[in-house]
Amino acid sequence: MDIREMMEAREQQMLSEYAAYSKNTKGRQIDEEKCDIRTDYQRDRDRILHSKAFRRLKHKTQVFISPEGDHYRTRLTHTLEVSQIGRTIARALRLNEDLTEAIALGHDLGHTPFGHAGEEVLGKIHPLGFRHNEQSLRVVDLLEGNRGLNLTYEVRDGILNHSGDGAPETLEGKIVKYSDRIAYINHDIDDAMRAGIIDAGSIPTECMEVLGTSHKQRINTMIVDIIKESTDKKDIVMSKDVKYATDKLRSFMFERVYIGSTAKVEEKKAQNIIRELYYYFLENPEQIPHYQSSVRNQEEIERLACDYIAGMTDRYAISTFVQVFVPLSWEV
């Protein structure tokens, strides 16, 4: 019995009957030899962690585009917070931490530069639309390393269904879906306060009464509630009161921060950058790295342009825009 097999046996001894055991994975798209040391979910986590797409997250916007300050969240720090919250819940419920972590680390790999502003504009101009969860799956299936990461079915399912109406098949995937919301609601409140857009007094009183008055208290309340409500159940749920307060807090953030606030004044500029780059690459597809001259279908070119732009960091998108559209004599 090698180390991996010992770890798989330990999972079956220690984890809940509702956990996704790595030994029982539905497998990879392409069969490959097992690792002697790591379980399949550990291997997936490592592949994501070592990917270029993961490293690029450190230079992608969470909410605040080009913020003045070192403490605002980026897409990478958001991802790490989702992972930490998810692992805490998974451990308490005796579910598979490795699967939870792999899904969390990979859930936003397909996010555009400039956060949801980039996602919104690509969704409008690309004929097939654009959703970052679908693009994240495309990254791990096809784009990373030009051949994908060949991840397990359960990790891929969790990545695809972490947002939107889809429901993950595993409890670990459902944990990440909750953890994503817990993370962004609370850290975006923290960043919005830092930016002076809202203050503690503007948070709805009924939310504070249920969830707490501080960043720490709100996160703790949400996590503890999920653990209490989901213990020994084949589902991941929040209590009625905490879910209502969480949803109301999310609505508050959309009204006060995500739409129409001073945090969003630069979004139109960012969207113009993406829009202009997209149409430029449609007309000049040979400028897309790895473009093949044999690609003649317009739909394929549109897909290539979308993939290329979605993979850019904020600063690379800006520098590419400057290189393409700004005359050298105009550069500062």
N, C-alpha and C positions, 0 to 999 in steps of 0.2 A: 504493500500500500504506500503510494507516494504522498507528499505533503498535501497536494490538492485533494486527494481522496480522503485524507484525514480531516481536512477542513470541511468537505462536503458532509462527511458523517457527523461532524460536530454541529453543523447547521441543523441537521435533522433531530439532533438530541436537544438543542438549546432553543431553537426558534419556535414560534407559534405554529400551530397547524395551518394557520391562514397565510403564513409567509410564503414567498416565492423562493423555493430551494434552488440553488444554482445547478444542482445535479439534474433537476427536472426542467431545465430551460427548453423552450421549443426550438432552440438552435439558431444558427447563423444562416444567412442567405447562401453562403458558400461554406461547405464543410471544411474544417481544418483540424489539425492535430491539437489535442488538449495541452495546456501548459502543465508541467510537472509540479509547479508551486502554487500558482494562483487559480482561484475559481474563475469561471467564465465572466461573472459580473465584476470581479476585481480586475480582470484583464481588460474589460470594456472601459472601466473607470480610468485605467492607466493610458489606454489608447486616446481617450478624449483629453486627458490632462496633458499629454505630450503633443497634441495636435497644434498646427499653426492657427487654425480657426479659434482655438481656445485662447492662445496668446494674444490674438488680435482684440479680444474683448476688453482688454485694459485701455484701449484707445477708442472705445465706442460709447456714445452717450447713453446714460440711463434716462434722465429727465432734462437736466440742465446742459444746454449746448455751450461749449467753451466757457465753463464757469471760471470766475476769478476766485481761486482758492483750492487748496490741496485736499480738502476733506469731503468734497462732494462725491457721491457714489458714481462709479462707472458701471458698464455692463458686467465687467469682471467682478467687482466687489459685490454687486447684486447677486451674481451667480454663487459666490462663496457664502453669502448670507443664506441663500436658499438651501445650499448644501448643509450648512450647519443646523438650520432649523429642521430640515428633513431628517437628518441623522439623529437628532435628539428625539424626535417623535418615533422614528423607527426603532430605536433602541428601547425606549420605554414600552413599546407594544410588542417587543420581541419579533420584529419583522426584519427583513434583510437590509442591513445598513449599506452593504456594498452596492446592491441594486439601486437603492434610494440615492446614494451618492453619485453613481454613474448617470442616472437620469438627470439629477440636478445639475451636474457639471456640463451636461450636453444640451440642456433644454433651450438655451438661447444662442447656440452657435450660428444660427442662420439670421440673426438680427442684423438689420441694416445699419449703416452709419446714421448718426443723428436720431437714434431711438425710434419712437413710434412715428415721428414726423417723416422719417425715411420710409418706414413701412407703409404709411398712408399714401404717399405719392407714388411709390412703385405699384401699390395695389390699384391705383387709378389708371396709370399709363400702360402697364403691362397687360396685354390681352388676356392672359390667363389669371390675372389678379396676383396678389402676393400676400401670404401670411407667414409670419416668421417661424411659427411652429412647423409648418410644412417645409420651409426652407432649411430649418435645422435638421430635419430628417434627410433632406436632399444632400446636405453637407456630409453627414456621416455615411450615407449610402453611396454617394457618387463623387462628390467634389474634393473632399480632403485627400490630398496626395494623388489626385486625378483618378482614384479608384475606390475611394471610400474606406471606412474603417472596419467593415464587415462585423457589425455589432450583433448582439443577441436580439432575438425578437422582443423580449420584455423591455430592454432598454429603448429600443426603437419605438415601441408602443408608448412608453412613458413620455418620450420626447415629443412625439406627434400630438399626444392628447393632454399636454400640460396646460394648454389654454384652449379656448373655444368651447364648443358644445360636446366634444368627444369625451368619453369616459375611459380612463386607463383600465386595462384588464387586471392589473395587479394592485394590491393595497399600497405597495411602495410607490407606484405611479400616482395614486390618489394622494398620497402624502406630499409628493412634490407639487402637485397642483395646488394644494392648500398652502404649502410652504412658500411658493412663488408669490401668492397674494399677501400672505402675512409679511413677507420681506418687503415687497415694494410699497405697500401701504405705509408701513411704519418708517422705513428709511426715507421715503419721499416726504413724509411729514417732517422728519428731522432736517432734511436738506432745504425744504421750503421755509422752515423757521430760520435756518442759517442765512438764507437769502433775504429774509425780511418780508416774504410774501404773506405768510400767516404768522400768528403767534398762538401761544397756548390758550389764550382766552377765546380764540375764534373756533376752536374745535367744539363740535356739538356737545352740550352738557350731558345728554343721555348716553353718548358714546363713552365719555370719561367715567360716568357713574358705573358702567358695566365693565369697561376694559381697563380703566386706570388713567391717571393723569400724566404719566411719564412714558417715554419710549420703552424703557425696560418693563414697566408694568403691563403695557399693552401687549407686547410680544409674549410675555410670560402667561398672561391670561389666555390668549389664543391657543398657545401650545398646550398648556395644562388642560384646557377645556377639551381639545381634540383627544388628548390621551385618555381623559376620564370617560368621554362619550364613546370612544372606539375600542376600549379594552375588551378583549374576548369577543369581538364582533367581526363579521366578515365585511366590514365597510369602514370608511374613514369619514367621520361626521363631526360637526359642531353642534352644541346645544342651540336651541331656538333663540335664546336671548343673546348669546355671544355672536351667533351668525347674523342676527339682525343688526347689532351694533357694528360689526365688521363691515357689512354691506353698506350701512349708512355712512360709515367713515370713508369707504371707497367712493361713494357718491359725492361726499363733501370734497374729496381730493379732485375729482373730475371737475366739479363746479369752480373751485377756487384756485387750483394749481394746473391741472392737465389741460384745461381749455381756457384760453383768453387771459391768462395771467402774464405778468412781466417775464415769467420764466419762458414763455413761448414766443416772445416777440421776434426772436431770431429764426423761428421755424420756417417762415416763408422763404427766407434767404437760403436756408439749408435745403428746402424742397426744390428751389430753383436750380441749385447745384446738381442735385440728383436728376432732375428732369432734363436739364441740358446735356448732362453726361450720357444719359440713356439714349437720347436721340442722336447724339454725336456717334456713339458706338454702333447704332443701327446703320448709319451711313458709312462708317469706317470700321467694319468688323475686324479688319486685319490688325487693328490696334489692340484688340483683346488678346492677352496672353493665351497661348495654346489654341488660338483660333486655327482651324483647319480650312484650307482653301477649297476643300471638297464640300464644305457645308454650303448648300445653295438655298435651302428652304428658309423662307423668311421667319417662320415660327422658331426654327432652330437658332437663328441669329438673335431674335428677341429674347430667347431663353438664355443664350450665352451672355448677352448684355446685362440681363437682370442678375444672373449669377455673379458676374464680375463686380457689379456695383454693390450688391448686397454684401459681398465679402470685404469691401473696403472698410478701413477705419475712418473716423471723422477727418483726421489730418491728411490721410492719403487721398480722400475724395476732394478735399479742398486743394491740395497741391496739384492733383490731376486736372481739376477745373482751371486753375491758374495756368498751368502748362498749355492747355488746349485753347483757352479762350482769351487770356489776358496778354496783350502785346508786351514784349520784353521791356520796352521803353516805359511802360506804365507801372511796372512792378516797383514797389517801395524798396 
